[in-house]
């Protein structure tokens, strides 16, 4: 079994420094066997010959060993902006998700309610808005729900 602090010897992402190291050795005329040995000595990791050949091919085709851009829509908010959204939403504990969606302070880029919901989930933020069955809830249950929300807000401030 693998502990949480270790990665398997082959399944990990190579840093740019490690990729450049491999390509530099190849350009110096080292064989795959030499590159594998020297990489293992330098970084205490093993690599496959296919990793070396893939990197060399990538460098020849693109002139770089950097990762190419991924397909798909880019995120609307970056991490810093998400923290600001969570902080601003924490100041309005009684607003619904729909209210927050239309709030210029919380949602300046007018992202959808679903996007805001995913941001709040990533930051372990819960809604205080009580269910429509409020009349069927006991005062103790309402109090517990309020305490849980307040703890959530405190974690995210």
SVG drawing of the C-alpha trace seen along z (x, -y; Angstrom):
<svg xmlns="http://www.w3.org/2000/svg" viewBox="-46 -46 72 48">
<polyline fill="none" stroke="black" stroke-width="0.4" points="0.0,0.0 1.2,-3.5 1.3,-6.1 -0.3,-9.5 3.1,-11.2 4.6,-9.1 3.6,-8.8 4.1,-5.7 7.4,-5.5 6.0,-6.1 2.6,-7.8 3.3,-11.5 3.5,-14.7 7.0,-15.9 7.9,-19.4 9.2,-21.8 12.6,-21.5 12.6,-17.7 11.4,-17.9 14.1,-20.3 16.7,-18.1 15.6,-15.1 15.6,-17.1 19.0,-18.6 20.5,-15.2 19.1,-14.0 20.6,-17.0 24.0,-16.2 23.8,-12.8 22.9,-10.6 21.1,-7.4 17.6,-6.6 19.3,-4.3 21.8,-7.0 18.9,-9.5 16.9,-7.1 19.8,-6.4 20.8,-10.1 17.2,-11.2 16.8,-8.5 20.0,-9.7 19.0,-13.4 15.3,-13.1 15.0,-9.7 12.3,-8.7 12.1,-6.3 10.8,-7.1 9.9,-5.0 11.6,-5.2 8.2,-6.2 8.2,-9.3 11.6,-10.3 10.5,-9.8 7.2,-11.6 9.1,-14.6 11.6,-14.7 8.8,-14.5 6.9,-17.3 10.0,-19.5 10.7,-18.9 7.1,-19.6 6.4,-22.6 9.8,-23.9 8.9,-23.6 8.2,-21.0 5.4,-23.0 1.9,-21.6 -0.4,-22.7 -3.6,-24.5 -6.5,-22.3 -9.8,-22.4 -12.9,-23.6 -14.3,-26.8 -11.9,-28.8 -13.1,-29.4 -15.1,-32.6 -13.5,-33.4 -9.9,-32.6 -9.1,-31.4 -8.7,-34.9 -12.0,-36.1 -13.7,-33.0 -12.4,-33.9 -13.8,-37.4 -17.2,-36.0 -17.3,-33.8 -16.3,-36.7 -19.0,-39.0 -21.6,-36.2 -20.7,-35.7 -21.7,-39.3 -25.2,-38.5 -26.2,-35.3 -29.9,-35.7 -29.8,-36.2 -30.8,-33.3 -28.5,-31.9 -30.7,-33.7 -30.3,-37.0 -26.6,-36.5 -26.6,-35.7 -28.0,-39.2 -25.8,-41.0 -23.1,-43.1 -20.9,-42.9 -21.0,-39.1 -21.2,-38.3 -19.6,-41.1 -19.2,-39.0 -22.8,-37.9 -22.0,-34.1 -24.9,-31.7 -26.5,-30.5 -25.0,-27.0 -21.5,-28.5 -21.9,-30.3 -23.3,-27.1 -20.1,-25.2 -17.9,-28.0 -19.7,-27.8 -19.5,-24.0 -15.7,-24.1 -15.4,-26.4 -17.7,-24.3 -20.2,-27.1 -23.8,-26.1 -27.0,-28.0 -28.8,-29.5 -32.1,-29.8 -34.5,-27.7 -36.8,-25.3 -40.4,-26.2 -41.4,-23.7 -40.3,-26.1 -43.6,-25.6 -42.9,-21.9 -39.4,-22.4 -38.8,-22.6 -37.1,-25.7 -34.2,-23.4 -33.8,-22.3 -33.8,-25.8 -31.3,-26.8 -29.0,-23.9 -29.2,-24.9 -28.3,-28.5 -25.3,-27.3 -24.1,-25.1 -24.3,-28.0 -22.4,-30.3 -19.6,-27.8 -19.4,-27.5 -19.2,-31.2 -16.5,-31.4 -14.4,-28.7 -14.5,-30.7 -13.6,-34.2"/>
</svg>
